[in-house]
């Protein structure tokens, strides 16, 4: 799937946040957990602040999964304070996903196929390259992002890739990837706040798994299979079942059946 980037003038008009503040630590358990602890202790986290770890010892993905965190990949978190007139906080997953997609489009070779999988993964050529974890804290949301830069962890049952695997020696570094990601996130966050939510959802759909893609939500006896039928007005996944009924999914673990990607 190929999506044209916006012009520099269009992007610049939405860059309302200050330059990012990036703090780097050599090792920590989890950058998300660190920010949540600091917020709970009453610390004020400035706008567009990012915490990056060279290595995590207790990295987490959605549903409590362990996120493999070898040195050389990107592990980072930022905090978004929610304003009274902001869209629903859970829709920040689409903001982060679009920022990751924008970053990948700038970082990878031109013919890479970038797809966002609802609600929290980015795939390149059918392989997972990045994941997102949002966690609410009082009046804001901590957004954690992991990107495979130098290494593609071996995850049983899943295909993975990295920017180095896709680009060879031009795969970049965690520092370079985060500098691009922070810039794109600032732009996407400003748009989320300034435009109707439908604009963000429409943009996400342009780089999502196509309408009609076979999906399974959940696992085991609780699994529900169907075809992707888009998003509702607040970003819930619409799943068309075999009997043509539409099931609205507000949360769940999604697998793309055609690619065997979880």
VOBA-1610 file (N, C-alpha, C; in pm, whole numbers, padded with zeros to 5 digits, always signed):
BEGIN
Unk+00085-00119+00000Unk+00000+00000+00000Unk+00088+00123+00000Unk+00060+00218-00084Unk+00139+00339-00093Unk+00051+00459-00064Unk+00094+00543+00030Unk+00020+00663+00066Unk+00113+00782+00054Unk+00073+00883-00018Unk+00157+00999-00037Unk+00165+01080+00092Unk+00285+01130+00123Unk+00301+01216+00238Unk+00246+01355+00207Unk+00211+01427+00314Unk+00163+01562+00294Unk+00280+01652+00255Unk+00249+01767+00201Unk+00354+01862+00167Unk+00413+01917+00295Unk+00536+01972+00285Unk+00601+02030+00402Unk+00520+02145+00459Unk+00455+02221+00370Unk+00375+02334+00416Unk+00257+02288+00499Unk+00189+02180+00456Unk+00075+02128+00530Unk+00119+02077+00667Unk+00231+02006+00671Unk+00279+01953+00797Unk+00319+02065+00892Unk+00390+02166+00839Unk+00440+02273+00923Unk+00326+02349+00990Unk+00213+02360+00923Unk+00101+02435+00980Unk+00045+02370+01105Unk+00077+02241+01128Unk+00026+02172+01245Unk+00132+02148+01351Unk+00255+02192+01328Unk+00360+02171+01426Unk+00353+02280+01532Unk+00259+02261+01626Unk+00232+02362+01727Unk+00309+02338+01856Unk+00358+02217+01878Unk+00427+02185+02002Unk+00573+02231+01997Unk+00635+02256+02114Unk+00777+02292+02116Unk+00863+02175+02073Unk+00992+02202+02052Unk+01083+02094+02017Unk+01082+01987+02126Unk+01094+01861+02089Unk+01088+01754+02189Unk+01202+01760+02289Unk+01171+01720+02410Unk+01270+01705+02517Unk+01290+01554+02532Unk+01410+01506+02504Unk+01436+01363+02506Unk+01537+01331+02616Unk+01494+01249+02712Unk+01582+01200+02818Unk+01615+01054+02788Unk+01741+01020+02799Unk+01786+00884+02770Unk+01846+00822+02896Unk+01799+00702+02930Unk+01858+00627+03041Unk+01917+00499+02985Unk+02024+00451+03048Unk+02091+00332+02997Unk+02004+00209+03011Unk+01940+00194+03126Unk+01857+00076+03151Unk+01746+00109+03250Unk+01631+00051+03227Unk+01520+00063+03321Unk+01427-00056+03301Unk+01332-00072+03393Unk+01237-00181+03376Unk+01145-00155+03259Unk+01080-00039+03261Unk+00985-00003+03156Unk+00972+00148+03154Unk+00985+00210+03038Unk+00970+00355+03029Unk+00827+00397+03063Unk+00727+00316+03025Unk+00589+00347+03062Unk+00573+00346+03214Unk+00625+00241+03278Unk+00614+00230+03423Unk+00684+00346+03493Unk+00797+00389+03438Unk+00870+00502+03497Unk+00787+00630+03493Unk+00727+00659+03377Unk+00647+00781+03367Unk+00523+00773+03455Unk+00459+00658+03460Unk+00341+00642+03545Unk+00378+00665+03692Unk+00493+00614+03735Unk+00536+00631+03873Unk+00565+00778+03903Unk+00629+00846+03809Unk+00660+00987+03830Unk+00534+01072+03835Unk+00438+01040+03751Unk+00311+01112+03753Unk+00236+01087+03884Unk+00236+00962+03930Unk+00169+00929+04056Unk+00233+00999+04174Unk+00363+01029+04163Unk+00434+01099+04270Unk+00414+01250+04263Unk+00338+01295+04163Unk+00308+01438+04152Unk+00400+01516+04062Unk+00490+01449+03993Unk+00581+01521+03904Unk+00507+01571+03780Unk+00538+01692+03738Unk+00479+01748+03617Unk+00565+01708+03498Unk+00506+01642+03401Unk+00578+01602+03280Unk+00550+01707+03172Unk+00653+01772+03120Unk+00629+01879+03021Unk+00577+01826+02889Unk+00515+01914+02814Unk+00465+01879+02682Unk+00579+01836+02592Unk+00555+01730+02514Unk+00651+01679+02416Unk+00780+01629+02481Unk+00767+01575+02603Unk+00880+01512+02670Unk+00879+01363+02636Unk+00998+01308+02609Unk+01012+01166+02576Unk+01118+01104+02665Unk+01087+00985+02716Unk+01183+00906+02791Unk+01222+00786+02706Unk+01352+00773+02680Unk+01401+00660+02600Unk+01500+00579+02681Unk+01488+00448+02673Unk+01581+00358+02741Unk+01665+00285+02637Unk+01794+00275+02665Unk+01880+00194+02579Unk+01838+00047+02587Unk+01792+00008+02706Unk+01751-00131+02728Unk+01644-00134+02835Unk+01543-00219+02816Unk+01441-00242+02917Unk+01453-00384+02970Unk+01432-00400+03100Unk+01437-00534+03159Unk+01298-00592+03182Unk+01195-00507+03177Unk+01057-00555+03199Unk+00962-00488+03100Unk+01003-00484+02974Unk+00918-00423+02873Unk+00786-00495+02860Unk+00678-00418+02839Unk+00544-00476+02833Unk+00474-00435+02706Unk+00397-00530+02651Unk+00307-00500+02541Unk+00164-00506+02592Unk+00069-00506+02499Unk-00071-00516+02539Unk-00100-00653+02601Unk-00201-00656+02688Unk-00249-00779+02752Unk-00140-00845+02836Unk-00045-00763+02885Unk+00058-00813+02973Unk+00170-00890+02906Unk+00172-00890+02773Unk+00278-00963+02703Unk+00414-00898+02728Unk+00517-00980+02732Unk+00652-00929+02744Unk+00697-00871+02610Unk+00760-00754+02616Unk+00813-00691+02495Unk+00964-00708+02498Unk+01018-00786+02405Unk+01162-00810+02401Unk+01234-00677+02378Unk+01339-00652+02458Unk+01398-00518+02459Unk+01550-00520+02447Unk+01605-00575+02338Unk+01750-00577+02323Unk+01806-00439+02289Unk+01927-00411+02338Unk+01993-00285+02305Unk+02004-00271+02154Unk+01971-00154+02103Unk+01974-00128+01959Unk+01837-00102+01901Unk+01731-00140+01975Unk+01596-00108+01933Unk+01547+00015+02009Unk+01433+00068+01968Unk+01379+00188+02030Unk+01272+00153+02132Unk+01289+00201+02255Unk+01191+00185+02362Unk+01169+00324+02422Unk+01050+00378+02409Unk+01029+00515+02452Unk+00885+00537+02496Unk+00864+00641+02574Unk+00730+00677+02621Unk+00717+00828+02626Unk+00595+00876+02609Unk+00565+01018+02622Unk+00433+01031+02695Unk+00405+01151+02745Unk+00281+01174+02820Unk+00200+01282+02750Unk+00070+01255+02738Unk-00022+01352+02679Unk-00126+01390+02783Unk-00125+01517+02822Unk-00227+01567+02913Unk-00355+01588+02834Unk-00467+01538+02885Unk-00594+01546+02813Unk-00668+01673+02852Unk-00703+01753+02752Unk-00780+01875+02773Unk-00929+01845+02768Unk-01009+01932+02824Unk-01154+01910+02829Unk-01215+01896+02691Unk-01161+01967+02592Unk-01220+01964+02458Unk-01148+01869+02362Unk-01060+01784+02416Unk-00992+01685+02331Unk-01088+01572+02293Unk-01058+01501+02184Unk-01134+01380+02151Unk-01116+01275+02261Unk-01192+01164+02258Unk-01178+01060+02359Unk-01033+01013+02371Unk-00981+01000+02495Unk-00840+00962+02514Unk-00799+00834+02444Unk-00889+00735+02435Unk-00849+00608+02374Unk-00815+00623+02227Unk-00862+00730+02164Unk-00833+00748+02021Unk-00690+00798+01996Unk-00615+00821+02105Unk-00473+00854+02087Unk-00398+00739+02022Unk-00452+00616+02029Unk-00383+00504+01964Unk-00372+00528+01813Unk-00471+00598+01755Unk-00466+00627+01612Unk-00364+00738+01583Unk-00351+00832+01676Unk-00250+00937+01663Unk-00111+00877+01664Unk-00086+00789+01763Unk+00045+00726+01773Unk+00071+00636+01653Unk-00030+00559+01614Unk-00013+00471+01498Unk+00022+00548+01372Unk-00045+00661+01350Unk-00017+00742+01231Unk+00123+00802+01240Unk+00165+00844+01359Unk+00300+00898+01373Unk+00405+00791+01343Unk+00381+00668+01389Unk+00472+00559+01358Unk+00474+00532+01208Unk+00357+00532+01146Unk+00349+00512+01001Unk+00425+00622+00927Unk+00407+00747+00969Unk+00477+00859+00906Unk+00628+00842+00921Unk+00671+00801+01042Unk+00813+00781+01066Unk+00868+00672+00976Unk+00795+00561+00966Unk+00842+00451+00882Unk+00850+00492+00735Unk+00754+00570+00691Unk+00753+00613+00551Unk+00877+00698+00521Unk+00920+00775+00618Unk+01039+00858+00601Unk+01168+00778+00619Unk+01161+00667+00691Unk+01282+00594+00728Unk+01312+00475+00640Unk+01210+00419+00574Unk+01229+00294+00501Unk+01234+00316+00351Unk+01279+00214+00280Unk+01286+00221+00135Unk+01146+00242+00078Unk+01140+00304-00038Unk+01013+00355-00091Unk+00908+00247-00114Unk+00949+00126-00147Unk+00850+00024-00183Unk+00809-00064-00065Unk+00844-00024+00058Unk+00801-00099+00176Unk+00650-00085+00194Unk+00583-00195+00222Unk+00438-00192+00245Unk+00413-00176+00395Unk+00363-00059+00431Unk+00337-00026+00571Unk+00188-00039+00598Unk+00153-00119+00698Unk+00013-00139+00734Unk-00002-00124+00886Unk-00104-00050+00928Unk-00138-00039+01069Unk-00246-00142+01100Unk-00225-00218+01208Unk-00322-00320+01250Unk-00391-00272+01377Unk-00524-00272+01373Unk-00601-00225+01488Unk-00574-00311+01609Unk-00554-00252+01729Unk-00547-00107+01749Unk-00405-00056+01770Unk-00302-00145+01766Unk-00175-00101+01824Unk-00048-00146+01754Unk-00055-00205+01637Unk+00066-00258+01573Unk+00093-00193+01439Unk+00222-00190+01402Unk+00263-00148+01269Unk+00337-00264+01203Unk+00299-00294+01079Unk+00360-00403+01003Unk+00430-00347+00880Unk+00539-00409+00845Unk+00610-00376+00720Unk+00626-00505+00642Unk+00573-00507+00521Unk+00578-00627+00438Unk+00525-00750+00512Unk+00418-00729+00589Unk+00352-00838+00660Unk+00415-00878+00791Unk+00521-00811+00834Unk+00591-00845+00957Unk+00582-00731+01058Unk+00566-00766+01186Unk+00554-00663+01289Unk+00686-00592+01308Unk+00679-00458+01309Unk+00799-00377+01329Unk+00786-00285+01449Unk+00662-00258+01494Unk+00642-00166+01605Unk+00514-00199+01679Unk+00512-00166+01808Unk+00393-00184+01890Unk+00369-00064+01979Unk+00246-00047+02022Unk+00205+00069+02100Unk+00132+00021+02226Unk+00157+00088+02338Unk+00085+00058+02462Unk+00042+00190+02525Unk-00090+00214+02535Unk-00143+00333+02600Unk-00190+00296+02740Unk-00156+00380+02839Unk-00199+00358+02976Unk-00246+00491+03035Unk-00368+00491+03088Unk-00428+00612+03142Unk-00373+00643+03280Unk-00351+00773+03306Unk-00309+00817+03438Unk-00379+00949+03469Unk-00484+00943+03549Unk-00553+01065+03589Unk-00600+01145+03469Unk-00543+01263+03454Unk-00585+01355+03349Unk-00504+01341+03221Unk-00441+01227+03203Unk-00359+01212+03084Unk-00337+01067+03046Unk-00256+01048+02942Unk-00228+00915+02889Unk-00077+00903+02866Unk-00020+00793+02913Unk+00119+00760+02881Unk+00117+00669+02758Unk+00191+00709+02657Unk+00199+00631+02534Unk+00338+00572+02522Unk+00344+00439+02523Unk+00471+00371+02505Unk+00482+00315+02364Unk+00598+00327+02305Unk+00620+00284+02167Unk+00750+00204+02160Unk+00742+00088+02099Unk+00861+00008+02073Unk+00877-00012+01924Unk+00997+00013+01873Unk+01026-00004+01730Unk+01149-00091+01715Unk+01137-00194+01632Unk+01253-00278+01600Unk+01343-00202+01503Unk+01460-00166+01551Unk+01553-00087+01469Unk+01669-00174+01421Unk+01750-00221+01514Unk+01866-00303+01477Unk+01836-00453+01477Unk+01733-00493+01552Unk+01704-00635+01566Unk+01555-00663+01552Unk+01523-00778+01495Unk+01386-00826+01489Unk+01377-00945+01584Unk+01321-00926+01705Unk+01316-01036+01803Unk+01246-01158+01749Unk+01291-01274+01791Unk+01229-01400+01750Unk+01109-01424+01841Unk+00990-01407+01786Unk+00866-01425+01862Unk+00791-01544+01804Unk+00770-01651+01882Unk+00702-01770+01830Unk+00566-01737+01770Unk+00541-01787+01650Unk+00411-01768+01586Unk+00391-01633+01521Unk+00492-01548+01522Unk+00477-01415+01463Unk+00596-01382+01374Unk+00568-01314+01265Unk+00674-01265+01179Unk+00713-01126+01225Unk+00843-01102+01236Unk+00891-00971+01279Unk+00997-00921+01181Unk+01018-00790+01184Unk+01123-00730+01102Unk+01176-00608+01176Unk+01274-00542+01116Unk+01334-00423+01175Unk+01371-00326+01065Unk+01399-00202+01101Unk+01441-00106+00998Unk+01573-00148+00936Unk+01663-00210+01016Unk+01790-00257+00961Unk+01768-00373+00865Unk+01676-00462+00898Unk+01648-00575+00810Unk+01588-00528+00679Unk+01507-00423+00684Unk+01444-00371+00563Unk+01539-00285+00481Unk+01629-00212+00549Unk+01713-00113+00481Unk+01861-00145+00481Unk+01901-00254+00544Unk+02044-00285+00552Unk+02118-00181+00633Unk+02231-00135+00583Unk+02316-00041+00658Unk+02251+00095+00676Unk+02141+00119+00605Unk+02071+00247+00617Unk+01950+00237+00711Unk+01954+00138+00801Unk+01841+00115+00890Unk+01826+00217+01000Unk+01929+00299+01023Unk+01919+00404+01123Unk+01954+00355+01262Unk+01933+00442+01358Unk+01962+00414+01499Unk+01841+00453+01582Unk+01833+00407+01707Unk+01720+00448+01792Unk+01708+00600+01804Unk+01824+00668+01813Unk+01822+00814+01825Unk+01759+00878+01701Unk+01799+00832+01584Unk+01745+00888+01460Unk+01597+00859+01446Unk+01558+00735+01476Unk+01418+00697+01463Unk+01331+00779+01557Unk+01375+00799+01682Unk+01296+00877+01777Unk+01286+01023+01737Unk+01392+01079+01682Unk+01385+01221+01642Unk+01278+01242+01535Unk+01267+01146+01443Unk+01162+01156+01340Unk+01025+01129+01401Unk+01018+01027+01486Unk+00890+00990+01548Unk+00835+01105+01632Unk+00918+01168+01712Unk+00871+01278+01797Unk+00818+01393+01714Unk+00884+01422+01603Unk+00837+01529+01514Unk+00701+01495+01455Unk+00687+01373+01406Unk+00561+01332+01345Unk+00448+01324+01449Unk+00483+01279+01569Unk+00381+01270+01673Unk+00329+01409+01711Unk+00418+01507+01722Unk+00375+01643+01753Unk+00277+01696+01650Unk+00304+01667+01524Unk+00217+01710+01415Unk+00082+01640+01422Unk+00085+01509+01440Unk-00040+01433+01444Unk-00124+01468+01568Unk-00058+01493+01680Unk-00131+01529+01801Unk-00201+01664+01783Unk-00132+01759+01721Unk-00193+01889+01697Unk-00314+01878+01606Unk-00305+01792+01506Unk-00419+01773+01415Unk-00536+01707+01487Unk-00506+01610+01572Unk-00609+01541+01651Unk-00690+01640+01733Unk-00620+01743+01784Unk-00685+01843+01868Unk-00755+01951+01785Unk-00702+01980+01668Unk-00755+02093+01591Unk-00865+02054+01493Unk-00866+01929+01449Unk-00960+01884+01347Unk-01064+01789+01406Unk-01173+01766+01337Unk-01268+01663+01382Unk-01198+01528+01391Unk-01239+01446+01486Unk-01179+01313+01502Unk-01189+01232+01374Unk-01293+01253+01297Unk-01312+01178+01173Unk-01192+01193+01080Unk-01123+01307+01085Unk-01006+01328+00999Unk-00894+01230+01036Unk-00869+01216+01166Unk-00766+01124+01211Unk-00803+00980+01176Unk-00930+00944+01197Unk-00973+00807+01166Unk-00964+00780+01016Unk-00999+00879+00934Unk-00989+00863+00788Unk-00844+00843+00746Unk-00752+00918+00807Unk-00611+00904+00775Unk-00560+00766+00816Unk-00606+00719+00932Unk-00564+00587+00978Unk-00613+00479+00882Unk-00735+00493+00834Unk-00790+00393+00742Unk-00708+00382+00614Unk-00643+00489+00573Unk-00565+00488+00449Unk-00443+00396+00459Unk-00395+00373+00581Unk-00278+00286+00598Unk-00310+00162+00680Unk-00438+00134+00699Unk-00480+00017+00776Unk-00495-00105+00686Unk-00515-00222+00748Unk-00550-00342+00673Unk-00677-00310+00592Unk-00684-00346+00465Unk-00794-00304+00378Unk-00930-00356+00425Unk-01035-00283+00387Unk-01170-00330+00412Unk-01185-00470+00351Unk-01246-00560+00427Unk-01264-00698+00381Unk-01155-00792+00427Unk-01048-00739+00489Unk-00942-00827+00538Unk-00998-00923+00643Unk-00968-01053+00631Unk-01016-01149+00731Unk-00941-01132+00863Unk-01016-01117+00972Unk-00958-01095+01104Unk-01019-01190+01205Unk-00943-01220+01307Unk-00995-01292+01423Unk-00966-01207+01546Unk-01067-01189+01629Unk-01052-01113+01753Unk-01063-01209+01870Unk-00963-01206+01959Unk-00962-01297+02072Unk-00898-01429+02035Unk-00905-01525+02127Unk-00844-01655+02102Unk-00927-01766+02167Unk-00899-01888+02126Unk-00968-02002+02183Unk-01118-02000+02157Unk-01195-02042+02255Unk-01340-02050+02240Unk-01405-01913+02229Unk-01334-01809+02275Unk-01391-01674+02271Unk-01358-01601+02142Unk-01285-01664+02051Unk-01245-01598+01927Unk-01366-01572+01837Unk-01364-01456+01773Unk-01468-01418+01677Unk-01398-01383+01546Unk-01440-01445+01437Unk-01380-01420+01307Unk-01477-01348+01215Unk-01421-01270+01124Unk-01503-01198+01028Unk-01415-01116+00936Unk-01475-01021+00870Unk-01403-00935+00775Unk-01403-00793+00828Unk-01291-00725+00815Unk-01279-00586+00859Unk-01378-00500+00781Unk-01462-00426+00857Unk-01565-00342+00794Unk-01546-00195+00828Unk-01428-00157+00875Unk-01401-00017+00904Unk-01406+00012+01053Unk-01423+00141+01085Unk-01427+00190+01222Unk-01558+00264+01246Unk-01604+00264+01371Unk-01719+00349+01400Unk-01669+00490+01429Unk-01758+00580+01470Unk-01722+00722+01482Unk-01624+00749+01595Unk-01602+00652+01686Unk-01505+00672+01793Unk-01389+00574+01785Unk-01375+00506+01672Unk-01258+00423+01649Unk-01272+00277+01683Unk-01390+00233+01725Unk-01409+00090+01750Unk-01403+00014+01618Unk-01352-00110+01624Unk-01341-00192+01504Unk-01476-00251+01468Unk-01511-00245+01341Unk-01634-00306+01291Unk-01598-00435+01219Unk-01658-00546+01264Unk-01627-00677+01209Unk-01753-00735+01145Unk-01744-00764+01015Unk-01858-00825+00946Unk-01851-00977+00961Unk-01953-01033+01025Unk-01955-01177+01051Unk-02004-01254+00928Unk-01996-01384+00936Unk-02035-01469+00823Unk-02182-01450+00786Unk-02266-01415+00883Unk-02409-01394+00855Unk-02440-01251+00814Unk-02334-01172+00786Unk-02343-01032+00742Unk-02375-00934+00854Unk-02394-00983+00976Unk-02414-00892+01089Unk-02282-00821+01119Unk-02292-00698+01173Unk-02174-00620+01208Unk-02154-00624+01359Unk-02038-00671+01402Unk-02003-00674+01544Unk-01910-00557+01572Unk-01941-00479+01676Unk-01857-00367+01715Unk-01760-00413+01824Unk-01630-00398+01799Unk-01526-00444+01891Unk-01458-00322+01953Unk-01471-00308+02084Unk-01409-00195+02152Unk-01270-00228+02205Unk-01242-00355+02229Unk-01111-00397+02277Unk-01093-00543+02243Unk-00968-00581+02219Unk-00942-00721+02187Unk-00812-00739+02114Unk-00765-00862+02110Unk-00641-00897+02042Unk-00676-00941+01900Unk-00624-00874+01801Unk-00661-00898+01662Unk-00552-00973+01588Unk-00592-01076+01514Unk-00501-01149+01427Unk-00548-01132+01283Unk-00455-01107+01192Unk-00486-01099+01050Unk-00470-01239+00993Unk-00581-01301+00960Unk-00581-01442+00921Unk-00496-01467+00797Unk-00505-01380+00699Unk-00436-01404+00572Unk-00285-01403+00588Unk-00236-01331+00690Unk-00092-01322+00709Unk-00045-01397+00834Unk-00141-01451+00912Unk-00103-01517+01035Unk-00036-01425+01132Unk-00073-01296+01128Unk-00005-01197+01210Unk-00090-01162+01329Unk-00032-01169+01448Unk-00104-01135+01570Unk-00059-01001+01623
//
